[in-house]
Amino acid sequence: MLLDLSPNKRHCVLQGGARVTNGVVVLNGHPQYISTRYQPILDNNRAFTYELWFWDDRPGLSTG
């Protein structure tokens, strides 16, 4: 379980073999994912942002 240390307490569960290594969540392909019971109320009149950072360490990939 990943604990949300904020006052929101939106904890997550690592699924499918996902793990935490050195403080980093490692998702190494399908079927690994993170689940949560949090269900936001999405209001089209309200701005919101989702952000995702990932590192693809496959050899031979060009960065542009």
N, C-alpha and C positions, 0 to 999 in steps of 0.2 A: 504494500500500500504506500502511496505517496501522500504525505500529509500536507495539507494547505495550512501554512502557519499564519495566514492572515485571519482577521476576524470573520471572514466568510465561511471558513471551514469546508471548502469544496474539495474533499479528498478524492483521490483517483486510485484505480487498481491496475497494476501491470498485468497484461494478458498475453497468452500464447508464447511464453518464454521471454518476453521483454524483461530487461533487468536494468539496474542502476550500477554503473561502474565509475568509481572516482567522482561521484556526484553528478554524473551525466546519465540521462535515460538513453539506453541503447535499444533501438528498434532495428533488428537485423533482417528485415524482409517479412514477407507474409508468413504466418498469420499474427504477427506481433502488433499489439496496439495498447492504448491506454483507455480505460473506460471510466466514466463518472456518472453519477446520478443527477448532476446539475443539468437543468433544463431552462435555459434563459428565455425570457419573454422578448421576442424580437419584434420591435415596433418599427415599421418602415419610416416613421417620422423622427426617429432618434438615431443619431450617429453611433456606430460601433465599429470596432476594429478587431480582427483576428490576426495573429502573427505566428509564423512558424519559421524556425531556423533549422537547417539540417546540414549535415556534412556528408558528401558522397566521396568516399575514399577509394573508389575503384580506380585501378591504374589505367593510364592512358586517356583520361578525360581531359579535354581542352577547356580552359577557363575563358576563352575568347581571344 
